[in-house]
């Protein structure tokens, strides 16, 4: 298998995981340190959320993203930064006699969802391409909101990562591409095993891959114990990969992982399957992103 595979490390996420593992980075200092360690282990891209340093709760605070950004760039100018654009679509419902939105719902418009992206101009910004029953919550977005996010990304020179959780999301993404909202080649992230989206199975990944545009660059990940099986499946099907504590806390049964150890394991799997791990500069070429001179 003579090809190169891009590794993305999703460092911390927005789930209730900080209390479940001491390795989940919470402060900007720790998130940035994990990014540097993941890069040294072989990751070309880090996918970044931030958390309230006091509580560990997920946050959209642009100042926290800015601190992470600056700390990473002080040590590494080449590593590709991928900031979440997905927060601000959480709808919870009080299903009493008259159903109403719960007070802890969090739904905001495009500009607020991606304020940190437009301010800091990372290499990549994620876009969750459709609504989804996410456990008991509804993650909500609309085509027009996605058009607005895409325009903000284009204006700031940020490449959109099209996160798709089921086949219908791919159809929404393809519509945006056909409208010219998403520059080519499009970058897709196939998200598998998240309740209640596509399952983390080879059949689901293959179906989603087969639905992508022909010129798409794509990666995939599975959550929980399916993280590494789905990594291997993505490599075999021609995709790139994602690992990290956003998606899974364990390196193997009973062994808590760090982001660095997950990237190291990803490197071993990729190489055992006969592929090569892409360098940052090669990954930039594959994604058709502007190259950054070595510091």
C-alpha positions in Angstrom: 0.0 0.0 0.0 2.1 2.9 -1.3 0.3 5.9 0.0 0.5 8.5 2.8 -2.1 8.8 5.6 -2.8 12.0 7.5 -3.3 11.6 11.3 -5.5 14.0 13.1 -5.5 14.1 16.9 -8.8 15.3 18.5 -7.4 16.5 21.8 -10.2 17.1 24.3 -13.7 17.4 22.8 -16.8 18.7 24.6 -18.0 15.5 26.3 -18.2 14.8 30.0 -14.8 13.1 30.0 -12.5 15.4 32.0 -13.6 13.7 35.3 -13.1 10.2 33.8 -9.5 10.4 32.9 -6.6 12.4 34.3 -5.1 12.6 30.8 -7.9 14.7 29.3 -6.4 18.2 28.9 -8.5 21.0 30.3 -6.5 24.2 30.5 -5.2 26.0 27.5 -1.6 25.2 28.7 -2.4 21.5 28.8 -4.3 21.4 25.5 -1.4 23.1 23.8 1.1 20.8 25.4 -0.9 17.8 24.2 -1.0 19.3 20.7 2.8 19.6 20.7 3.2 16.0 22.0 0.8 14.6 19.4 2.7 16.4 16.6 5.9 14.9 17.8 4.3 11.5 17.8 3.2 11.8 14.2 0.0 13.9 14.0 -0.2 16.5 11.2 -3.5 18.0 12.4 -4.9 18.7 15.8 -8.6 19.2 16.3 -9.3 21.6 19.1 -12.1 22.3 21.5 -11.5 24.3 24.7 -12.9 23.9 28.2 -13.5 26.2 31.2 -10.2 25.8 33.2 -12.1 25.9 36.5 -14.9 23.4 35.8 -13.8 21.4 32.8 -17.0 22.2 31.0 -16.9 22.8 27.2 -16.6 26.5 26.2 -16.7 28.7 23.2 -14.7 31.5 24.8 -12.5 33.0 22.0 -9.9 34.0 24.6 -9.3 30.4 25.5 -8.9 29.4 21.9 -6.5 32.3 21.5 -4.3 31.2 24.4 -4.2 27.6 23.0 -3.4 29.0 19.5 -0.6 31.2 20.7 0.9 28.5 22.9 1.1 26.1 20.1 2.4 28.6 17.6 5.2 29.6 20.0 6.6 26.0 19.6 5.3 24.8 16.3 4.6 26.9 13.2 3.8 24.0 10.9 1.2 21.9 12.7 -2.2 22.2 11.1 -4.8 23.6 13.5 -8.4 22.4 13.1 -10.9 24.3 15.3 -14.3 23.0 16.1 -17.2 24.9 14.5 -19.8 22.7 16.0 -20.7 24.1 19.4 -23.9 26.2 19.8 -26.4 23.8 18.3 -27.6 21.8 21.4 -31.3 21.6 21.9 -32.7 20.0 25.1 -36.4 19.6 25.7 -38.7 19.6 28.7 -41.3 17.1 27.7 -44.1 18.0 30.1 -47.7 18.7 29.2 -46.5 21.3 26.8 -43.1 20.5 25.4 -40.6 23.4 25.7 -36.9 24.0 25.2 -35.0 23.3 28.3 -33.1 26.2 29.9 -29.7 24.6 29.3 -30.2 24.5 25.5 -27.4 26.3 23.7 -28.3 27.5 20.2 -26.6 30.4 18.5 -26.1 31.7 15.0 -23.3 31.2 12.6 -21.2 34.2 13.6 -21.1 33.3 17.3 -20.6 29.6 16.6 -17.4 30.3 14.7 -16.2 33.5 16.2 -13.0 31.9 17.4 -12.4 30.6 13.9 -12.8 33.9 12.1 -10.7 35.6 14.8 -7.8 33.2 14.8 -7.9 31.9 11.2 -6.7 28.3 11.8 -5.9 26.1 8.8 -9.2 24.2 9.1 -12.6 24.7 10.8 -15.1 21.9 11.2 -18.8 22.1 10.0 -21.3 19.6 11.3 -23.4 19.0 8.2 -26.8 18.4 9.5 -29.0 17.9 12.5 -28.9 14.7 14.6 -30.6 13.0 17.6 -27.4 13.1 19.7 -28.5 10.8 22.6 -31.4 12.6 24.2 -30.3 15.9 22.8 -30.9 17.3 19.3 -27.9 18.8 17.6 -29.4 21.3 15.3 -28.2 23.1 12.2 -29.8 24.1 9.0 -28.6 24.5 5.4 -28.8 28.2 5.5 -26.8 28.3 8.8 -24.2 26.1 7.1 -24.1 28.4 4.1 -23.3 31.3 6.5 -20.5 29.3 8.2 -19.1 28.3 4.8 -19.0 32.0 3.8 -17.3 33.0 7.0 -14.7 30.3 6.5 -14.1 31.3 2.8 -13.7 35.0 3.7 -11.0 34.1 6.3 -9.2 31.5 4.2 -10.2 28.6 6.5 -10.7 25.2 4.9 -14.0 23.6 5.9 -13.9 20.1 7.3 -17.3 18.6 6.5 -18.2 16.4 9.5 -20.9 13.9 8.5 -22.7 11.6 10.9 -24.9 9.7 8.5 -25.7 9.5 4.8 -28.1 12.4 4.7 -25.4 14.7 6.0 -23.3 13.8 3.0 -26.2 14.9 0.7 -26.4 18.2 2.4 -22.6 18.7 2.0 -22.8 17.7 -1.6 -25.5 20.3 -2.1 -23.2 23.0 -0.6 -20.3 21.9 -2.8 -22.5 22.1 -5.9 -23.6 25.6 -4.9 -20.0 26.7 -4.7 -20.1 27.2 -1.0 -17.2 24.8 -0.3 -14.0 25.1 -2.3 -12.6 22.0 -3.9 -11.3 19.5 -3.1 -13.8 19.1 -0.2 -12.5 17.6 3.0 -14.9 15.1 4.7 -14.7 13.6 8.2 -16.8 10.4 8.6 -18.0 10.2 12.2 -19.0 6.7 13.2 -20.5 5.2 16.3 -22.0 8.3 17.8 -25.5 7.9 19.1 -27.7 8.1 17.0 -25.7 8.4 13.8 -24.1 5.9 11.5 -22.8 2.8 13.3 -19.0 2.1 13.6 -19.0 -0.8 11.1 -17.1 -1.5 7.9 -20.4 -1.6 6.0 -21.4 1.9 7.2 -18.0 3.4 6.5 -18.0 1.9 3.0 -21.5 3.2 2.3 -20.5 6.7 3.4 -17.2 6.6 1.4 -19.1 5.5 -1.7 -21.5 8.4 -1.4 -18.7 11.0 -1.4 -17.8 13.2 -4.4 -15.1 11.7 -6.5 -12.6 14.4 -5.7 -13.2 14.3 -1.9 -10.3 14.0 0.6 -11.7 12.0 3.5 -10.9 10.7 6.9 -12.9 8.7 9.4 -13.0 7.9 13.1 -14.9 5.6 15.4 -15.7 6.3 19.1 -15.0 4.3 22.2 -13.6 0.8 21.7 -14.2 1.1 17.9 -11.6 3.8 17.5 -8.8 1.7 16.4 -10.8 -0.9 14.3 -12.3 2.0 12.4 -8.8 3.6 12.0 -7.6 0.4 10.3 -10.7 0.2 8.1 -10.2 3.8 7.0 -6.6 3.1 6.0 -7.7 0.0 4.0 -10.5 2.0 2.2 -8.2 4.8 1.2 -9.0 7.4 3.8 -7.1 9.3 6.5 -7.6 8.9 10.2 -8.4 10.5 13.5 -7.6 9.5 17.1 -7.7 11.3 20.4 -9.3 11.7 23.8 -12.3 13.5 22.3 -13.4 10.1 20.9 -12.0 7.5 23.3 -10.3 7.3 26.6 -8.6 3.9 26.4 -5.6 2.6 24.6 -6.7 -0.9 25.2 -9.0 -2.6 27.7 -8.4 -1.1 31.1 -5.5 1.1 30.0 -6.2 4.8 30.0 -4.7 6.6 27.0 -3.0 9.9 26.4 -3.3 11.7 23.2 0.4 11.0 22.5 0.0 7.3 23.1 -3.0 7.2 20.8 -1.1 8.8 18.0 1.8 6.4 18.5 -0.6 3.5 18.2 -2.1 5.0 15.1 1.4 5.2 13.5 2.0 1.5 14.3 -1.3 0.4 12.7 -0.8 2.5 9.6 2.7 1.2 9.1 1.7 -2.4 9.9 -0.9 -2.1 7.1 1.8 -1.0 4.6 1.1 2.7 4.4 3.1 5.7 5.5 2.3 8.5 7.9 2.1 11.9 6.1 4.4 14.6 7.3 2.8 18.0 8.0 4.2 19.4 4.7 2.9 16.4 2.7 -0.5 16.7 4.5 -0.7 20.3 3.5 -0.1 19.3 -0.1 -2.8 16.5 0.0 -5.3 19.0 1.4 -4.1 21.8 -1.0 -3.4 24.1 1.9 -0.8 26.8 1.8 2.6 25.5 2.9 4.3 27.0 5.9 8.1 27.4 5.9 9.9 25.4 8.6 10.7 27.4 11.7 
